[in-house]
Amino acid sequence: MRPLGLGGSKSLQDLFTDRKVPRSLRHALPVVTSDGRIVWIAGVAVSEEFAAKAGAPQAAVLRAAQVQYIDWAP
């Protein structure tokens, strides 16, 4: 992945380590891809390639929120 502002590429493992993402949370983070390329890792990084640019004709807004699961079964 080429994180916005980094000026180079990083593996997910290195990115998680650099951003101090606990190992226990890494499997739960949403990772958005397009044609096999990482676009966004929620709360961690957005790809330079897919970042919003001024004057672009189209843009998408992605948002992630933690949802608490409640088991309603009796």
OpenMM code with the backbone's topology and positions (N, CA, C; nanometers):
from openmm import Vec3, app, unit

residues = "MET ARG PRO LEU GLY LEU GLY GLY SER LYS SER LEU GLN ASP LEU PHE THR ASP ARG LYS VAL PRO ARG SER LEU ARG HIS ALA LEU PRO VAL VAL THR SER ASP GLY ARG ILE VAL TRP ILE ALA GLY VAL ALA VAL SER GLU GLU PHE ALA ALA LYS ALA GLY ALA PRO GLN ALA ALA VAL LEU ARG ALA ALA GLN VAL GLN TYR ILE ASP TRP ALA PRO".split()
positions = [
    Vec3(0.0844, -0.1176, 0.0000),
    Vec3(0.0000, 0.0000, 0.0000),
    Vec3(0.0888, 0.1237, 0.0000),
    Vec3(0.0375, 0.2290, -0.0645),
    Vec3(0.1076, 0.3577, -0.0653),
    Vec3(0.0263, 0.4572, 0.0181),
    Vec3(0.0492, 0.4632, 0.1493),
    Vec3(-0.0294, 0.5511, 0.2352),
    Vec3(-0.0113, 0.6990, 0.1994),
    Vec3(-0.1189, 0.7729, 0.2054),
    Vec3(-0.1187, 0.9157, 0.1756),
    Vec3(-0.0148, 0.9872, 0.2616),
    Vec3(0.0709, 1.0662, 0.1970),
    Vec3(0.1703, 1.1452, 0.2671),
    Vec3(0.3001, 1.0743, 0.2993),
    Vec3(0.3068, 0.9440, 0.2759),
    Vec3(0.4274, 0.8692, 0.3100),
    Vec3(0.5351, 0.8836, 0.2027),
    Vec3(0.4943, 0.8936, 0.0777),
    Vec3(0.5918, 0.9050, -0.0296),
    Vec3(0.6563, 0.7729, -0.0675),
    Vec3(0.5968, 0.6634, -0.0285),
    Vec3(0.6491, 0.5315, -0.0613),
    Vec3(0.5461, 0.4267, -0.0260),
    Vec3(0.5861, 0.3030, -0.0317),
    Vec3(0.4912, 0.1954, -0.0015),
    Vec3(0.5293, 0.1261, 0.1289),
    Vec3(0.4298, 0.0595, 0.1870),
    Vec3(0.4478, -0.0158, 0.3117),
    Vec3(0.3640, -0.1418, 0.3047),
    Vec3(0.4119, -0.2465, 0.3675),
    Vec3(0.3304, -0.3664, 0.3836),
    Vec3(0.2289, -0.3375, 0.4933),
    Vec3(0.1189, -0.4125, 0.4948),
    Vec3(0.0189, -0.3936, 0.5998),
    Vec3(0.0809, -0.4156, 0.7374),
    Vec3(0.1614, -0.5174, 0.7511),
    Vec3(0.2246, -0.5462, 0.8795),
    Vec3(0.3080, -0.4276, 0.9258),
    Vec3(0.3896, -0.3714, 0.8373),
    Vec3(0.4733, -0.2569, 0.8743),
    Vec3(0.3882, -0.1342, 0.9057),
    Vec3(0.2828, -0.1136, 0.8295),
    Vec3(0.1938, -0.0005, 0.8526),
    Vec3(0.1264, -0.0124, 0.9896),
    Vec3(0.0748, -0.1299, 1.0203),
    Vec3(0.0122, -0.1520, 1.1503),
    Vec3(0.1124, -0.1296, 1.2637),
    Vec3(0.2332, -0.1774, 1.2467),
    Vec3(0.3362, -0.1606, 1.3489),
    Vec3(0.3705, -0.0129, 1.3663),
    Vec3(0.3926, 0.0572, 1.2558),
    Vec3(0.4279, 0.1995, 1.2618),
    Vec3(0.3165, 0.2835, 1.3245),
    Vec3(0.1921, 0.2469, 1.2980),
    Vec3(0.0782, 0.3225, 1.3515),
    Vec3(0.0337, 0.2697, 1.4883),
    Vec3(0.1101, 0.1753, 1.5414),
    Vec3(0.0861, 0.1185, 1.6757),
    Vec3(-0.0538, 0.0578, 1.6920),
    Vec3(-0.0975, -0.0133, 1.5873),
    Vec3(-0.2259, -0.0845, 1.5937),
    Vec3(-0.2012, -0.2163, 1.6661),
    Vec3(-0.2689, -0.2398, 1.7791),
    Vec3(-0.2473, -0.3642, 1.8533),
    Vec3(-0.2783, -0.4869, 1.7669),
    Vec3(-0.1998, -0.5898, 1.7822),
    Vec3(-0.2208, -0.7138, 1.7067),
    Vec3(-0.3628, -0.7663, 1.7245),
    Vec3(-0.4150, -0.7503, 1.8439),
    Vec3(-0.5486, -0.8030, 1.8732),
    Vec3(-0.6585, -0.7332, 1.7946),
    Vec3(-0.6336, -0.6145, 1.7413),
    Vec3(-0.7355, -0.5409, 1.6651),
    Vec3(-0.7185, -0.5520, 1.5137),
    Vec3(-0.6038, -0.5924, 1.4687),
    Vec3(-0.5734, -0.5902, 1.3256),
    Vec3(-0.6710, -0.6724, 1.2421),
    Vec3(-0.7134, -0.7868, 1.2902),
    Vec3(-0.8036, -0.8734, 1.2143),
    Vec3(-0.9441, -0.8135, 1.2031),
    Vec3(-0.9777, -0.7196, 1.2911),
    Vec3(-1.1128, -0.6639, 1.2941),
    Vec3(-1.1271, -0.5352, 1.2142),
    Vec3(-1.0176, -0.4781, 1.1667),
    Vec3(-1.0256, -0.3516, 1.0928),
    Vec3(-1.0751, -0.3741, 0.9504),
    Vec3(-1.1730, -0.2946, 0.9068),
    Vec3(-1.2187, -0.3045, 0.7677),
    Vec3(-1.1082, -0.2602, 0.6719),
    Vec3(-1.0879, -0.3379, 0.5676),
    Vec3(-0.9921, -0.3036, 0.4626),
    Vec3(-1.0692, -0.2997, 0.3316),
    Vec3(-1.0709, -0.1826, 0.2679),
    Vec3(-1.1426, -0.1649, 0.1412),
    Vec3(-1.0419, -0.1781, 0.0274),
    Vec3(-1.0786, -0.2596, -0.0727),
    Vec3(-0.9901, -0.2793, -0.1873),
    Vec3(-1.0633, -0.2491, -0.3173),
    Vec3(-0.9859, -0.2250, -0.4214),
    Vec3(-1.0393, -0.2055, -0.5562),
    Vec3(-0.9431, -0.2731, -0.6527),
    Vec3(-0.9925, -0.3705, -0.7249),
    Vec3(-0.9093, -0.4455, -0.8206),
    Vec3(-0.7801, -0.4962, -0.7560),
    Vec3(-0.7909, -0.5451, -0.6320),
    Vec3(-0.6766, -0.6029, -0.5648),
    Vec3(-0.5832, -0.5028, -0.4977),
    Vec3(-0.6135, -0.3736, -0.5069),
    Vec3(-0.5301, -0.2709, -0.4432),
    Vec3(-0.6010, -0.2181, -0.3193),
    Vec3(-0.5261, -0.1941, -0.2143),
    Vec3(-0.5842, -0.1418, -0.0910),
    Vec3(-0.6165, 0.0058, -0.1090),
    Vec3(-0.7413, 0.0411, -0.0809),
    Vec3(-0.7891, 0.1781, -0.0912),
    Vec3(-0.7816, 0.2462, 0.0448),
    Vec3(-0.8294, 0.1760, 0.1479),
    Vec3(-0.8457, 0.2370, 0.2799),
    Vec3(-0.8443, 0.1301, 0.3869),
    Vec3(-0.7799, 0.1601, 0.4977),
    Vec3(-0.7860, 0.0767, 0.6167),
    Vec3(-0.8455, 0.1668, 0.7239),
    Vec3(-0.9639, 0.1322, 0.7698),
    Vec3(-1.0385, 0.2173, 0.8623),
    Vec3(-0.9556, 0.2572, 0.9839),
    Vec3(-0.9449, 0.3873, 1.0046),
    Vec3(-0.8740, 0.4397, 1.1195),
    Vec3(-0.7235, 0.4336, 1.1108),
    Vec3(-0.6708, 0.3839, 0.9989),
    Vec3(-0.5258, 0.3660, 0.9874),
    Vec3(-0.4679, 0.4481, 0.8727),
    Vec3(-0.5173, 0.4278, 0.7511),
    Vec3(-0.4578, 0.4955, 0.6354),
    Vec3(-0.5495, 0.4907, 0.5139),
    Vec3(-0.5278, 0.5873, 0.4259),
    Vec3(-0.5920, 0.5891, 0.2946),
    Vec3(-0.4791, 0.5859, 0.1909),
    Vec3(-0.5048, 0.5230, 0.0790),
    Vec3(-0.4044, 0.5111, -0.0256),
    Vec3(-0.3874, 0.6429, -0.1001),
    Vec3(-0.2637, 0.6768, -0.1287),
    Vec3(-0.2317, 0.7953, -0.2087),
    Vec3(-0.3088, 0.7926, -0.3405),
    Vec3(-0.3155, 0.6770, -0.4014),
    Vec3(-0.3806, 0.6606, -0.5315),
    Vec3(-0.5295, 0.6931, -0.5273),
    Vec3(-0.5948, 0.6639, -0.4156),
    Vec3(-0.7394, 0.6795, -0.4074),
    Vec3(-0.7836, 0.7991, -0.3233),
    Vec3(-0.6916, 0.8777, -0.2726),
    Vec3(-0.7258, 0.9923, -0.1885),
    Vec3(-0.8030, 1.0969, -0.2700),
    Vec3(-0.8971, 1.1647, -0.2030),
    Vec3(-0.9747, 1.2705, -0.2686),
    Vec3(-0.8806, 1.3823, -0.3130),
    Vec3(-0.9067, 1.4332, -0.4322),
    Vec3(-0.8244, 1.5405, -0.4871),
    Vec3(-0.9133, 1.6578, -0.5257),
    Vec3(-0.8668, 1.7785, -0.4989),
    Vec3(-0.9430, 1.8991, -0.5320),
    Vec3(-0.9731, 1.9020, -0.6820),
    Vec3(-1.0975, 1.9309, -0.7165),
    Vec3(-1.1376, 1.9412, -0.8555),
    Vec3(-1.1723, 1.8096, -0.9221),
    Vec3(-1.1623, 1.6995, -0.8475),
    Vec3(-1.1965, 1.5692, -0.9049),
    Vec3(-1.3465, 1.5656, -0.9344),
    Vec3(-1.3868, 1.5062, -1.0467),
    Vec3(-1.5289, 1.5041, -1.0826),
    Vec3(-1.6132, 1.4137, -0.9932),
    Vec3(-1.5512, 1.3178, -0.9277),
    Vec3(-1.6249, 1.2247, -0.8418),
    Vec3(-1.5447, 1.1957, -0.7156),
    Vec3(-1.6167, 1.1653, -0.6104),
    Vec3(-1.5517, 1.1268, -0.4853),
    Vec3(-1.6458, 1.0351, -0.4084),
    Vec3(-1.5888, 0.9563, -0.3222),
    Vec3(-1.6679, 0.8702, -0.2342),
    Vec3(-1.6258, 0.9004, -0.0908),
    Vec3(-1.7225, 0.8967, -0.0030),
    Vec3(-1.6940, 0.9158, 0.1395),
    Vec3(-1.7174, 0.7823, 0.2087),
    Vec3(-1.6144, 0.7314, 0.2730),
    Vec3(-1.6236, 0.6047, 0.3447),
    Vec3(-1.6167, 0.6337, 0.4931),
    Vec3(-1.7000, 0.5640, 0.5683),
    Vec3(-1.7028, 0.5832, 0.7129),
    Vec3(-1.7209, 0.4474, 0.7787),
    Vec3(-1.6531, 0.4287, 0.8893),
    Vec3(-1.6661, 0.3037, 0.9640),
    Vec3(-1.7017, 0.3373, 1.1078),
    Vec3(-1.7842, 0.2546, 1.1656),
    Vec3(-1.8216, 0.2725, 1.3060),
    Vec3(-1.8288, 0.1357, 1.3714),
    Vec3(-1.7907, 0.1314, 1.4948),
    Vec3(-1.8003, 0.0062, 1.5692),
    Vec3(-1.9445, -0.0131, 1.6115),
    Vec3(-1.9970, -0.1312, 1.5859),
    Vec3(-2.1344, -0.1626, 1.6198),
    Vec3(-2.1334, -0.2735, 1.7245),
    Vec3(-2.2113, -0.2541, 1.8271),
    Vec3(-2.2189, -0.3556, 1.9329),
    Vec3(-2.3222, -0.4591, 1.8927),
    Vec3(-2.2824, -0.5839, 1.8954),
    Vec3(-2.3720, -0.6939, 1.8620),
    Vec3(-2.4520, -0.7320, 1.9857),
    Vec3(-2.5813, -0.7419, 1.9693),
    Vec3(-2.6684, -0.7839, 2.0780),
    Vec3(-2.7441, -0.9086, 2.0322),
    Vec3(-2.7321, -1.0146, 2.1067),
    Vec3(-2.8003, -1.1395, 2.0738),
    Vec3(-2.9429, -1.1338, 2.1317),
    Vec3(-3.0403, -1.1296, 2.0422),
    Vec3(-3.1796, -1.1167, 2.0847),
    Vec3(-3.2481, -1.2510, 2.1037),
    Vec3(-3.1775, -1.3570, 2.0828),
    Vec3(-3.2376, -1.4908, 2.0979),
    Vec3(-3.2718, -1.5177, 2.2435),
    Vec3(-3.3880, -1.5797, 2.2681),
    Vec3(-3.4269, -1.6096, 2.4067),
    Vec3(-3.3405, -1.7175, 2.4692),
] * unit.nanometer
topology = app.Topology()
chain = topology.addChain("A")
for resn in residues:
    res = topology.addResidue(resn, chain)
    for name in ("N", "CA", "C"):
        topology.addAtom(name, app.Element.getBySymbol(name[0]), res)
